[in-house]
Amino acid sequence: MSKKFSKVINATKVILLIAAVIAMQKVNVVNANEKLTNENLNKTIDLTAMAVKVNEIQMNDVYYPLDTFTGDLTGYGAHCPLCSGFLGCTGEYVGDGTTTYNDETYGNVRIVASSKNLPCGSVITFDAGYISKDPVVAIVLDRGVLGNDIDLLVPSEEYAFKNVGRHKITYDVLRFGWQRETA
């Protein structure tokens, strides 16, 4: 599903949810199982069931953001001065030039380092036109940064310096840890 189409779907879901909440407030719902009748459409809507279904749809859409953060994006090579060439979360060796990981849900994604604010296995997405024309999807498999900053694993320190630099970005969290649950 394209990102634009996904955003339209998500916006529609939010509008439906807001309409349901407003409708609940206007009729002074006494019981959560009460139904609301709309005389114009001659249809009955179970607002509780609708809210549950919208939430279920959002959780099943693996590209629906669970949270959003702002921090600095930098790059690092596996052989940086303080790096061992091994990932902090899995112990996997990436000193051979590996910069991607094949995730069961998200496919081939980039590897990033984060602080402990994001658990190992968390998946994020961000736009960085200077790195890729498409949104970057990455998984947290390493540690070593502070706060909400993200450090993108790249082939070398020289590549990091020339192509990534340091930029303020906003990124969406698609999964916290190895399971898609809210934090």
trRosetta pair geometry for C-beta under 8 A, 3 or more apart (Angstrom, degrees):
i j d omega theta_ij theta_ji phi_ij phi_ji
1 5 5.5 -121 -179 86 88 119
1 6 5.1 107 125 -64 117 97
1 9 7.8 -28 178 5 143 145
1 63 7.2 -153 71 33 111 143
2 5 4.5 87 61 11 89 104
2 6 6.7 -153 93 -8 44 88
3 6 5.5 -55 -146 38 31 115
3 7 6.4 34 154 -22 65 103
3 63 7.5 -125 -111 164 71 144
3 135 6.2 111 -81 -4 152 136
4 7 5.8 -54 -151 33 31 111
4 8 6.6 31 151 -19 64 103
5 8 5.7 -52 -151 34 35 112
5 9 6.4 35 151 -18 66 105
6 9 5.7 -53 -148 37 32 112
6 10 6.2 31 153 -18 66 107
6 61 7.1 148 -149 -175 104 129
6 63 5.5 -33 -159 96 158 129
6 64 7.7 -147 178 -74 110 66
7 10 5.6 -53 -144 39 32 111
7 11 6.2 34 155 -21 65 105
8 11 5.8 -53 -147 36 29 111
8 12 6.4 32 152 -20 63 105
9 12 5.7 -56 -152 34 30 113
9 13 6.5 32 151 -21 64 104
9 61 7.6 175 109 -109 131 155
10 13 5.6 -51 -149 33 34 114
10 14 6.5 34 153 -19 65 104
10 58 7.4 83 -125 -113 87 93
10 61 7.5 -158 -80 104 96 162
10 64 6.1 158 -103 -119 120 95
11 14 5.7 -53 -149 35 33 112
11 15 6.4 35 152 -20 65 105
12 15 5.7 -53 -148 35 32 112
12 16 6.4 32 154 -18 65 105
13 16 5.8 -56 -150 36 30 110
13 17 6.3 29 153 -18 65 108
13 54 5.3 144 -169 -152 98 100
13 57 6.3 -152 -117 91 138 131
13 58 6.4 155 145 -67 157 98
14 17 5.6 -56 -148 38 31 112
14 18 6.3 31 154 -19 66 106
15 18 5.8 -54 -146 37 30 110
15 19 6.3 32 154 -20 64 106
16 19 5.7 -54 -147 36 30 112
16 20 6.4 33 153 -21 64 105
16 50 7.1 -125 153 172 109 118
16 54 6.3 -172 92 -94 114 133
17 20 5.6 -53 -150 34 31 113
17 21 6.5 31 153 -18 65 104
17 50 7.8 180 -102 133 58 98
17 51 6.4 90 -133 -117 89 74
17 54 5.0 172 -75 140 106 169
18 21 5.7 -53 -149 36 33 110
18 22 6.3 32 154 -17 66 106
19 22 5.8 -54 -146 38 31 110
19 23 6.2 32 155 -20 65 108
20 23 5.7 -54 -146 37 29 112
20 24 6.4 33 153 -22 63 104
20 45 7.6 -129 -115 141 95 134
20 47 4.9 151 -169 -146 103 95
20 50 5.2 -164 -107 98 149 133
20 51 6.0 -167 117 -64 150 88
20 54 7.9 -158 14 -13 149 145
21 24 5.7 -53 -151 32 31 113
21 25 6.6 29 152 -18 64 105
21 51 7.9 87 -64 -92 80 121
22 25 5.8 -56 -152 35 33 110
22 26 6.4 30 153 -21 66 108
23 26 5.8 -56 -147 34 32 111
23 27 6.6 9 163 -3 66 109
23 36 5.6 75 153 -174 122 170
23 45 7.8 23 117 79 160 134
23 47 6.5 -162 87 -96 114 134
24 27 6.7 -72 -148 45 26 94
24 29 4.9 -39 -160 -9 83 132
24 36 7.5 -108 -84 -55 56 139
24 47 5.3 159 -72 152 106 165
25 28 7.6 21 -178 -72 34 46
27 34 8.0 -152 120 118 128 134
27 36 5.9 -177 2 -114 162 105
29 32 7.0 73 145 -96 126 37
29 34 5.4 -172 -148 55 91 128
29 36 7.8 -62 -86 -65 109 103
29 47 7.3 -102 -85 50 155 143
30 34 6.5 83 50 -35 73 145
31 34 4.6 115 68 -34 87 96
32 48 5.0 79 165 -78 90 139
33 46 7.7 -19 -160 -149 53 106
33 48 6.5 -49 -93 19 42 147
35 44 4.9 21 163 -178 133 109
35 45 6.8 153 -164 71 84 37
35 46 5.4 -50 -107 -88 89 66
35 47 7.8 158 -132 -3 43 79
36 44 7.2 153 76 -156 42 61
36 45 5.3 -25 64 62 95 90
36 47 5.9 52 0 -37 121 111
37 43 7.7 171 -148 87 59 36
37 44 5.3 -30 -98 -101 74 78
38 41 4.8 23 102 35 116 99
38 42 7.5 -78 90 -21 70 16
38 43 5.7 -3 52 58 103 80
38 44 7.9 180 17 -91 72 31
38 45 6.9 34 -10 -2 110 112
39 42 6.8 21 -160 -75 35 58
45 50 6.2 10 177 -42 103 138
46 49 4.0 39 103 20 116 117
46 50 6.4 161 88 -20 60 85
47 50 5.4 -53 -145 35 34 115
47 51 6.4 34 157 -19 67 103
48 51 5.9 -54 -150 35 30 109
48 52 6.4 29 152 -16 64 108
49 52 5.7 -55 -148 38 32 113
49 53 6.2 33 154 -20 66 108
50 53 5.8 -56 -147 37 30 110
50 54 6.4 31 155 -20 65 104
51 54 5.8 -51 -146 34 31 111
51 55 6.5 30 155 -16 63 106
52 55 5.9 -58 -152 39 30 111
52 56 6.3 32 150 -21 65 108
53 56 5.5 -53 -146 36 33 114
53 57 6.3 36 154 -22 66 103
54 57 5.8 -52 -149 33 31 112
54 58 6.5 30 153 -18 63 106
55 58 5.7 -55 -149 36 32 111
55 59 6.4 27 156 -16 66 107
56 59 5.9 -57 -145 39 29 107
56 60 6.3 24 156 -16 64 111
57 60 5.9 -62 -147 40 28 108
57 61 6.4 27 154 -21 65 106
58 61 5.8 -56 -147 33 31 108
58 64 4.7 -158 -165 146 73 166
59 64 7.4 -86 -73 64 19 134
59 180 6.7 138 -170 129 80 114
61 64 4.1 78 90 -24 108 111
62 105 5.7 -166 -142 167 152 119
62 106 6.9 -158 147 -79 134 81
62 174 6.3 52 164 173 67 116
62 175 7.4 -9 -159 -56 87 109
62 180 6.6 -99 -121 -96 78 154
63 125 7.4 19 -146 -11 84 158
63 174 6.2 -35 -125 -127 36 127
64 174 7.5 116 64 -135 38 78
65 68 6.0 36 160 -63 144 86
65 125 7.7 -115 -88 46 98 107
65 172 3.5 -83 -110 -166 127 121
65 173 6.4 92 -159 56 82 49
65 174 6.3 -68 -106 -85 53 60
66 172 7.9 122 33 175 54 84
66 173 5.2 -63 60 96 95 94
66 174 6.7 119 1 -142 95 16
66 175 7.3 104 0 -82 136 22
66 176 6.4 -99 92 -26 154 99
66 180 7.7 -174 -54 -165 137 77
66 182 5.5 -170 -162 -109 117 70
66 183 7.0 121 138 -8 125 87
67 172 7.4 155 84 -157 40 58
67 173 4.5 5 58 40 87 120
67 176 7.8 49 16 -63 121 112
67 182 7.8 115 -39 -147 103 79
67 183 6.4 -17 -25 13 146 123
68 170 6.2 15 179 177 106 101
68 171 7.2 174 -151 89 64 35
68 172 5.3 -31 -99 -102 80 65
68 173 7.2 -149 -76 8 30 79
69 117 7.8 112 -115 132 159 137
69 148 4.4 -153 171 -157 125 128
69 170 7.2 176 91 -152 37 60
69 171 5.9 -16 63 61 83 82
69 173 6.9 55 -3 -33 105 105
70 148 6.4 62 77 113 38 146
70 168 6.8 17 180 -180 98 94
70 169 7.1 -170 -145 97 61 38
70 170 4.8 -29 -95 -98 82 76
70 171 7.8 150 -94 15 34 66
71 147 6.1 171 -120 113 120 100
71 148 3.4 -157 -62 109 124 84
71 149 4.3 -152 166 -81 122 39
71 150 6.0 118 87 -8 123 79
71 168 7.5 -154 121 -145 18 63
71 169 6.9 -19 67 60 57 76
71 171 7.5 -42 35 17 93 109
72 149 4.6 -10 55 -121 83 102
72 150 7.5 -164 91 35 46 62
72 166 5.5 -8 -173 -167 118 93
72 167 7.0 145 -155 75 66 31
72 168 6.0 -46 -97 -94 62 53
72 169 7.4 93 -147 17 19 80
73 126 7.1 -170 -78 109 140 158
73 128 6.4 -109 105 -92 168 142
73 149 7.5 -179 -75 -163 29 72
73 150 5.2 -13 -109 70 71 98
73 151 7.9 159 -160 -91 49 29
73 152 6.4 26 -173 -18 96 111
73 164 6.9 -114 134 -177 94 101
73 166 7.2 161 77 -150 51 43
73 167 5.1 -17 54 63 100 86
73 168 7.7 143 10 -125 81 6
73 169 4.5 34 -23 2 119 130
73 171 8.0 114 -73 -45 112 124
74 145 7.6 166 41 -109 114 130
74 149 7.0 11 7 178 102 116
74 150 7.6 169 30 90 62 51
74 151 5.2 -20 73 -113 90 75
74 152 7.2 -169 94 21 37 78
74 160 7.1 44 163 -178 75 113
74 164 6.3 95 -173 130 37 120
74 165 7.4 -95 -126 120 65 29
74 166 5.1 -7 -91 -100 91 77
75 151 6.9 130 -123 -168 14 67
75 152 4.8 -37 -106 69 73 92
75 153 7.7 130 -159 -111 73 5
75 154 4.5 12 -173 -4 121 130
75 159 7.0 -99 139 108 146 79
75 160 3.1 -162 101 -135 108 90
75 161 7.7 -122 69 -34 113 34
75 163 7.0 26 -6 79 166 83
75 164 3.1 110 -22 48 126 160
75 165 7.5 40 10 15 105 25
76 80 5.0 -46 -167 -38 99 146
76 83 6.7 149 160 -59 120 141
76 113 6.8 -7 37 12 136 132
76 144 7.8 -32 9 97 173 140
76 151 5.0 16 -2 171 117 116
76 152 7.4 152 21 73 68 43
76 153 6.4 -39 72 -105 79 51
76 154 7.0 142 64 27 27 85
76 157 7.1 -8 -154 -101 50 73
76 160 5.7 56 -77 -103 20 159
77 80 5.3 139 61 -52 73 81
77 83 7.2 -164 96 44 58 159
77 153 7.7 91 -120 -159 26 64
77 154 6.0 -59 -81 78 68 75
77 155 6.5 -13 -119 113 101 31
77 156 4.4 14 -102 -152 145 25
77 157 4.3 -92 14 -44 124 60
77 158 7.7 27 -42 18 144 58
77 159 6.9 108 -74 44 110 99
77 160 5.9 -128 -33 -17 82 123
78 83 5.8 -166 179 143 35 140
78 85 4.7 63 159 -123 106 61
78 94 4.7 -158 -100 102 136 89
78 95 4.5 -161 129 -94 134 52
78 97 7.7 -121 14 -74 134 24
78 98 7.8 64 -55 54 146 73
78 153 6.8 42 -62 -155 80 107
79 83 6.1 -154 -128 81 10 117
79 85 6.1 18 -79 -77 68 95
79 95 6.1 81 -62 -135 91 94
79 156 7.5 -18 46 -130 103 68
79 157 7.2 -93 79 -24 77 105
80 83 4.1 80 48 -2 82 120
80 157 5.5 125 -99 -83 78 113
82 144 7.3 154 107 -148 121 130
83 144 7.9 -5 -90 -102 83 169
85 93 5.9 13 136 -152 96 79
85 94 6.3 -163 -177 62 59 60
85 95 3.0 0 -153 -59 122 118
86 91 5.7 -12 179 -159 118 46
86 92 6.8 156 -154 77 70 30
86 93 5.5 -39 -97 -95 74 57
86 94 7.2 138 -114 16 22 78
86 95 7.6 -26 -49 -25 53 103
87 90 4.9 19 88 46 125 87
87 91 6.5 -55 68 -2 76 11
87 92 4.8 11 24 52 118 83
87 93 8.0 -128 -1 -65 80 14
87 94 5.9 73 -46 -13 93 120
87 111 7.1 -92 -105 -168 127 138
87 141 4.6 -24 -166 141 139 101
87 142 4.9 -102 -146 -78 76 87
88 113 7.4 74 19 -127 122 100
88 120 7.9 -137 102 -96 84 119
88 141 7.5 144 52 143 67 52
88 142 4.8 98 21 -147 97 54
88 143 4.1 -77 87 15 164 95
88 144 6.9 170 -26 -30 146 94
89 120 3.5 155 -137 -134 128 127
89 121 7.1 -176 173 -35 146 67
89 140 6.9 108 -42 130 155 73
89 141 4.6 -126 46 -160 125 49
89 142 6.3 -104 -2 -66 95 29
89 143 7.1 130 -48 -31 81 88
90 120 7.6 160 -45 -174 73 131
90 141 5.7 -25 -1 -162 111 105
92 98 7.9 -74 139 89 115 152
92 141 7.3 -26 40 169 119 132
93 96 6.6 65 128 -8 100 100
93 98 7.9 102 110 25 57 131
94 97 7.7 -129 172 58 66 14
94 98 4.3 -108 -138 68 78 101
94 99 7.3 102 -172 -77 120 41
94 111 7.0 -114 -115 69 158 167
94 153 6.5 -26 148 -171 154 146
97 155 5.5 10 -145 -133 85 87
98 111 7.7 53 131 -4 87 144
99 110 6.5 -20 147 -142 88 76
99 111 6.0 -142 -175 29 46 102
99 153 4.9 -173 -138 113 76 96
99 154 6.0 33 -123 -121 139 25
99 155 6.3 -67 -46 -60 134 61
100 108 5.3 18 168 -176 135 89
100 109 6.4 155 -157 80 84 29
100 110 5.9 -57 -104 -100 71 39
100 111 6.5 -165 -109 -20 18 89
101 108 7.6 161 79 -148 32 49
101 109 5.8 -27 62 66 82 82
101 110 7.8 28 18 133 83 10
101 111 5.4 96 -20 -74 109 96
101 139 5.3 -79 63 49 135 133
101 141 6.1 135 -53 -36 155 150
102 107 6.8 -46 -148 -178 68 40
102 108 5.4 -24 -100 -90 71 66
102 109 7.9 142 -105 18 22 71
103 106 4.3 19 79 49 132 88
103 107 6.4 -4 58 38 80 18
103 108 7.8 179 20 -77 74 15
103 109 5.3 7 0 11 120 121
103 123 6.9 70 -139 -90 173 127
103 139 5.7 154 -65 -62 130 145
105 123 7.7 -111 79 -30 117 160
105 175 7.4 108 73 -55 149 155
105 180 7.6 151 -139 -42 173 121
106 109 5.1 27 112 -50 121 129
106 123 5.6 154 -29 -140 156 151
106 137 5.7 -151 177 152 130 137
106 139 7.3 167 60 -62 139 108
106 174 7.4 101 -85 99 133 146
106 175 7.9 -131 -37 1 126 134
109 123 6.7 -63 -156 -134 170 104
109 137 4.7 -83 -125 112 104 91
109 138 5.5 159 164 -114 102 26
109 139 5.0 95 98 -18 133 97
110 136 5.7 -17 14 -174 141 104
110 137 6.9 144 19 84 86 46
110 138 4.0 -43 76 -102 93 94
110 139 7.5 168 81 18 46 65
110 152 6.2 -10 155 -150 133 98
110 153 7.0 175 175 51 84 85
111 138 6.6 177 -80 -160 3 95
111 139 6.3 -33 -111 65 54 81
111 141 5.0 -53 -147 39 102 121
111 142 6.7 70 161 -7 105 111
111 152 7.8 119 85 -160 53 54
111 153 4.2 -7 84 28 101 135
112 124 7.0 -41 39 44 151 121
112 138 4.4 65 -17 148 114 136
112 139 7.0 166 27 75 83 30
112 140 5.7 -46 79 -95 90 57
112 141 7.5 111 54 24 43 72
112 142 7.1 -139 123 43 31 97
112 150 5.0 -16 -174 -172 137 99
112 151 6.2 140 -166 71 75 48
112 152 5.4 -36 -104 -98 87 52
112 153 6.6 -144 -88 -6 31 83
113 140 7.3 79 -140 -146 19 74
113 141 7.8 -66 -85 69 55 54
113 142 3.7 -56 -95 96 87 104
113 143 5.9 -26 -161 72 97 2
113 144 4.9 -20 171 46 144 98
113 145 5.5 127 115 -11 99 105
113 150 7.4 145 71 -165 53 50
113 151 4.0 -15 55 62 103 110
113 153 7.1 103 -24 -54 88 88
114 117 6.6 -106 160 57 109 84
114 118 4.3 -23 134 50 158 116
114 122 7.1 -32 28 57 161 127
114 140 4.5 -38 11 -127 125 123
114 142 7.6 121 13 78 58 60
114 143 7.0 -48 69 -114 50 50
114 145 6.1 -61 -145 52 23 113
114 149 7.7 171 -135 88 58 55
114 150 6.0 -17 -92 -111 83 69
114 151 7.6 -164 -65 24 38 80
115 118 7.2 97 65 21 59 77
115 143 7.2 63 -127 -151 28 80
115 145 5.4 -97 -51 88 77 70
115 146 5.6 53 -78 -143 131 20
115 147 5.9 117 -6 32 152 16
115 148 7.5 -66 26 -67 119 22
115 149 7.1 78 -23 48 104 78
116 119 7.6 28 -166 -91 62 48
116 143 7.1 15 -61 -127 72 116
117 147 6.9 20 -25 179 145 28
117 148 6.2 -67 82 -89 164 59
118 122 4.1 -104 176 41 105 160
118 124 7.3 -36 -136 -48 159 120
118 140 4.9 172 116 -54 119 165
118 173 6.9 -160 -118 -114 114 124
118 176 7.2 -130 -148 -133 71 71
119 122 5.5 121 63 -42 64 104
119 140 7.2 133 95 83 35 138
119 176 6.0 71 31 173 111 74
119 177 3.8 -7 91 -79 136 85
119 178 8.0 -85 119 -12 118 64
120 140 5.9 -135 -126 110 37 97
120 141 6.6 66 -153 -118 89 40
120 177 6.8 38 70 -129 52 65
120 178 7.6 1 106 -44 76 90
121 139 6.6 -24 -148 -170 32 106
121 140 6.6 -33 30 67 20 86
121 141 7.7 68 -68 -85 42 68
121 175 7.2 -73 136 119 81 115
121 177 4.9 32 75 -177 113 41
121 178 3.8 -41 166 -67 161 67
122 139 7.1 156 81 -155 42 59
122 140 4.4 22 52 18 90 124
122 173 6.2 -39 -177 -148 115 104
122 175 5.9 -177 -148 95 49 70
122 176 5.4 -8 -110 -131 101 36
122 177 5.9 6 -66 -39 74 28
123 137 6.6 5 -177 -177 104 92
123 138 7.1 166 -152 86 60 38
123 139 5.2 -28 -98 -98 73 74
123 140 7.7 -130 -69 3 30 78
123 173 7.4 115 79 -164 51 58
123 174 4.5 -48 98 66 102 105
123 175 4.2 44 28 36 100 104
124 137 7.5 172 89 -152 42 49
124 138 5.5 -18 62 63 87 87
124 139 7.9 163 19 -90 70 26
124 140 7.2 67 -7 -40 107 94
124 150 7.0 -118 78 -108 159 146
124 171 4.7 30 176 157 121 126
124 172 6.5 154 -158 80 69 45
124 173 5.5 -38 -100 -101 80 54
124 174 6.6 170 -104 8 22 86
125 135 5.2 34 179 155 107 121
125 136 6.6 167 -150 85 58 50
125 137 4.9 -19 -97 -99 93 68
125 138 7.4 154 -89 17 41 70
125 171 6.6 166 78 -162 34 85
125 172 5.2 -15 58 59 87 98
125 174 5.9 56 -9 -33 104 121
126 135 6.8 170 85 -162 20 86
126 136 5.6 -17 62 57 73 98
126 138 7.8 -23 20 14 96 113
126 150 7.6 170 -4 51 152 161
126 169 5.1 49 -172 164 142 133
126 170 7.0 166 -129 88 102 42
126 171 3.8 -53 -70 -103 113 92
126 172 7.2 167 -73 17 62 68
127 135 5.3 -56 -83 -108 69 79
127 136 7.5 157 -101 12 20 81
127 169 7.7 -177 63 -150 57 109
128 131 4.2 28 107 22 114 114
128 132 6.6 60 75 34 81 76
128 136 5.8 -9 29 -4 105 128
128 167 6.9 134 -130 75 109 148
128 169 6.4 -37 -76 -103 103 138
129 132 7.6 -100 -130 74 25 37
129 133 6.6 34 -138 -110 71 47
130 163 7.0 171 148 -177 95 65
130 164 7.7 143 110 -115 112 35
130 165 7.9 -20 120 27 152 113
130 167 7.5 149 38 -42 135 156
131 136 6.1 -1 99 -60 132 136
131 152 7.3 -31 -127 137 153 173
131 163 6.9 99 -104 153 69 100
131 164 6.5 37 -86 -103 110 78
132 135 7.6 -8 96 100 117 4
132 136 5.4 127 37 -71 133 90
136 152 7.7 -25 165 -115 155 134
137 174 7.5 -11 -141 9 100 150
138 150 7.5 110 83 -176 148 132
138 152 6.8 -98 -111 -116 158 88
142 151 7.4 -79 91 78 120 109
142 153 6.9 109 7 -60 146 118
144 151 6.5 -50 84 33 102 154
145 149 4.4 -123 165 89 128 107
145 150 6.9 175 66 -100 167 13
145 151 4.9 174 -53 -20 130 112
146 149 5.9 43 64 23 58 121
150 169 7.2 -55 38 61 122 126
150 171 6.5 43 -24 -4 151 158
152 160 7.7 169 78 -120 86 96
152 164 6.0 -161 58 -128 121 147
154 159 4.7 -147 143 103 125 118
154 160 4.9 163 49 -71 134 80
154 163 7.1 167 -147 70 156 119
154 164 6.2 -146 -37 -27 149 135
155 159 5.0 67 58 7 89 159
156 159 4.6 103 55 4 78 100
156 160 7.0 -136 100 -5 45 86
157 160 5.4 -50 -149 34 36 116
157 161 6.3 36 153 -20 67 104
158 161 5.8 -54 -149 36 30 110
158 162 6.2 14 159 -7 66 112
159 162 6.2 -64 -140 46 27 101
159 163 5.5 -21 178 22 67 121
159 164 7.5 54 132 -7 70 100
160 163 7.0 -70 -117 54 14 82
160 164 4.9 -38 -154 37 57 123
160 165 8.0 165 158 -40 60 26
161 164 7.6 6 -30 49 10 81
161 165 7.1 57 -165 -83 34 56
164 167 7.8 -120 172 5 63 104
173 176 6.2 40 160 -69 130 77
173 183 7.8 16 111 -29 155 122
174 180 7.6 -44 145 -120 68 104
175 178 7.7 2 151 -161 124 11
175 179 7.3 -168 -169 105 104 22
175 180 4.7 -71 -117 -95 95 74
176 179 7.7 -19 78 75 69 65
176 180 7.7 105 31 -135 65 34
176 181 6.2 -77 58 71 106 68
176 182 7.0 66 11 -164 135 17
176 183 4.7 165 -100 -71 164 87
177 181 7.5 -13 51 42 111 97
